[in-house]
């Protein structure tokens, strides 16, 4: 598994990619290995913080 965050794309999207989940030689693209995507770095950090804090309401 690999985390990827784009510091140049708008809103800095965050992706979790399963490196063994796709085979470029078999005609698959990187989206085939995608396991999680957050639209922004802020959204990912907020989700991570609220899920890691016991007793936090969503």
Residue pairs with C-beta under 8 A, 6 or more apart in sequence:
1 16
1 17
1 18
1 19
1 35
2 16
2 17
2 18
2 19
3 14
3 15
3 16
3 17
4 14
4 15
4 16
4 17
5 12
5 13
5 14
5 15
5 41
5 44
6 12
6 13
11 39
11 40
11 41
11 42
12 40
12 41
12 42
13 37
13 38
13 39
13 40
13 41
14 36
14 37
14 38
14 40
14 41
14 43
14 44
15 34
15 36
15 37
15 38
16 34
16 35
16 36
16 37
17 30
17 33
17 34
17 35
18 33
18 34
18 35
19 33
20 33
21 32
21 33
21 34
21 35
22 28
22 29
22 30
22 31
22 32
22 33
24 30
38 44
38 47
49 56
50 56
50 58
